[in-house]
Amino acid sequence: MVPGTQRGKRIDELADSGSTESDSDGSAGVSLAASAWRRLRRSPTFLVGAGIIVVFVLLALVSPLLAQHDPALRLLEDQVSRADNSIPAPQEGFPLGGDQYGRPLLSRLLLGSQQTLLVALTATVLGLGGGLALGILAGAFGGWVDTVVMRVVDVLLSVPSLLLAVSIGALFQQQSRFTVIIAVATVQVPIFGRLLRGTMLAQRASDHVLAARALGVKQRSVVFRHMLPNALGPVIVQATLMLAVAIIDAAALSFLGLGAADTSTPEWGQMLGSAQNFFDTHPHLAFWPAGCIIVVALGFTLVGESLRDALDPKKRR
């Protein structure tokens, strides 16, 4: 037998045996996503956060079915007394009682979760879209485009996020949930833009991008097929964290009176704002919406931090 052929067969056998051993013990041959998921499944932090998010999303989706009463109807108005500052207490059919107008508190909390999820998710998606546009422009082209985009981002980041959101919300003549979404999304755009720009710049100097350009691949294909997919990991993690920030910012705007003026459709921040005058005598009116906001924001934060740790190469074991 030819020595070269024997050597080739031996190399093939070693390669096959090595791949089999690596796959059997799981020490090699695992993709980044599979490795991250393996670590996430063993993370109590991720499991707690994911459980909170799943419960929140399910409640938001089925809240119209779970709510026993119309949240806009003042079914317990006869039990509201302005003289002795009393409101309806928990009773049969109304587990949490009513608010200061006699409306069912539990039904308002359940349907408020739907509005809170809608505002936070829509604002984050819009902020992510705007940040992707700025990040791609700055990171892919560089030069004067990068300079102009980053100076705009620097101006936006120089203003505290909540103050910027309040300023944007106050610009609208009539307040609504749309104005809250626009204000929260605008605050998120420079955060996503700067993050994507940094990861795109790192990809510009990578070997596979340099090889694609050396082979004459068009700039559009280099950006959207080679650079952008490999730069989205940190942005996705940041989007999970920004969902928690969006919930808090939207609640803050509604608390300050910059949300929807119509209280017939409940929202947690709006409920918290309307309960501030009764905090001394009836603190539960503020406790329930504030508790919901804190728990849900904590869930998204725990998931985001777990994703960041799982995707960080420095923290792999």
Residue pairs with C-beta under 8 A, 6 or more apart in sequence:
19 29
22 28
22 29
23 29
30 38
32 311
35 310
35 316
36 307
36 310
36 311
37 310
39 309
39 310
39 316
40 46
40 306
40 307
40 310
41 47
43 306
43 309
43 310
45 302
45 305
45 306
46 302
46 303
46 306
46 307
46 310
48 299
48 302
49 298
49 299
49 300
49 301
49 302
49 303
49 304
49 306
50 299
50 303
51 299
52 295
52 296
52 298
52 299
52 302
53 296
53 299
53 300
53 303
56 113
56 117
56 296
56 299
57 117
59 66
59 110
59 113
60 113
60 114
60 116
60 117
61 114
63 110
63 111
63 113
63 114
64 111
64 114
66 110
67 104
67 106
67 107
67 110
67 111
68 93
68 104
68 106
68 107
69 75
69 93
69 94
69 104
69 107
70 107
71 103
71 104
71 107
71 108
71 111
71 112
71 264
71 265
71 266
72 103
72 264
72 265
73 103
73 104
74 101
74 102
74 103
75 94
75 98
75 102
75 103
75 104
76 88
76 94
76 97
76 98
76 102
76 103
76 104
77 101
77 102
78 102
79 86
79 87
79 88
79 89
79 98
79 102
80 86
80 87
80 88
80 98
80 100
80 101
80 102
85 278
85 281
87 97
87 98
87 99
87 100
87 102
87 278
87 282
87 285
88 94
88 97
88 98
88 102
89 97
90 96
90 97
91 97
94 104
94 105
94 106
95 106
96 104
96 105
96 106
96 109
96 284
96 288
97 105
98 104
98 105
99 105
99 108
99 271
99 274
99 275
99 285
100 274
100 275
100 277
100 278
100 282
100 285
105 285
105 288
108 266
108 271
109 266
109 268
109 271
109 288
109 289
109 292
111 265
111 266
112 266
112 267
112 268
112 270
112 271
112 289
112 292
113 268
113 292
113 296
115 177
115 265
115 266
115 267
115 268
116 247
116 250
116 251
116 267
116 268
116 269
116 292
116 293
116 296
118 177
119 177
119 180
119 181
119 184
119 246
119 250
119 267
120 184
120 243
120 246
120 247
120 250
121 243
121 246
122 181
122 185
123 180
123 181
123 182
123 184
123 185
123 188
123 246
123 249
123 250
124 185
124 188
124 239
124 242
124 243
124 246
126 181
126 182
126 185
126 188
127 184
127 185
127 186
127 187
127 188
127 189
127 191
127 192
127 242
127 246
128 188
128 192
128 235
128 239
128 242
130 185
130 186
130 188
130 189
130 192
130 193
131 188
131 189
131 190
131 191
131 192
131 193
131 195
131 196
131 235
132 192
132 193
132 196
132 235
133 193
134 149
134 152
134 153
134 189
134 190
134 192
134 193
134 196
134 197
135 192
135 193
135 194
135 195
135 196
135 197
135 199
135 200
135 235
136 196
136 200
136 223
136 228
137 145
137 146
137 149
138 145
138 146
138 149
138 150
138 153
138 193
138 197
138 200
139 146
139 196
139 197
139 198
139 199
139 200
139 201
139 203
139 204
139 227
139 231
140 200
140 204
140 219
140 223
140 227
142 201
142 204
146 197
149 193
149 197
150 194
150 197
152 190
153 190
153 193
153 194
153 197
156 164
156 186
156 187
156 189
156 190
157 190
157 191
157 194
159 167
161 187
161 245
161 249
162 249
162 252
164 183
164 186
164 187
165 183
165 184
165 186
165 187
165 249
165 252
165 253
166 183
166 253
166 256
166 258
168 179
168 182
168 183
168 186
168 187
169 175
169 179
169 180
169 182
169 183
169 253
169 258
170 258
172 179
172 182
174 261
175 257
175 258
175 259
175 260
175 261
176 259
176 260
176 261
177 259
177 260
177 267
179 258
180 250
180 253
180 254
180 258
180 259
180 260
181 250
183 249
183 253
183 258
184 246
184 249
184 250
184 253
187 249
188 242
188 245
188 246
191 238
191 242
192 235
192 238
192 239
192 242
195 234
195 235
195 238
196 231
196 232
196 235
199 230
199 231
199 232
199 233
199 234
199 235
200 227
200 228
200 231
202 231
203 209
203 226
203 227
203 230
203 231
204 227
206 230
208 226
209 222
209 226
209 227
212 221
212 222
212 226
213 222
217 226
233 311
234 308
234 311
236 307
237 304
237 307
237 308
237 311
238 304
240 300
240 303
240 304
240 307
241 300
241 301
241 304
241 305
243 300
243 304
244 296
244 297
244 298
244 299
244 300
244 301
244 304
245 297
247 293
247 296
247 297
247 300
248 293
248 297
250 259
250 267
250 269
251 267
251 268
251 269
251 272
251 293
252 269
253 259
253 269
254 260
254 267
254 268
254 269
254 270
254 272
254 273
255 269
255 270
255 272
255 273
255 276
256 273
257 273
259 267
259 269
259 270
259 273
260 267
260 270
263 270
263 274
268 289
268 292
268 293
269 289
269 293
271 285
271 288
271 289
272 286
272 289
272 290
272 293
275 282
275 285
275 286
275 289
276 286
278 285
278 286
279 285
279 286
309 315
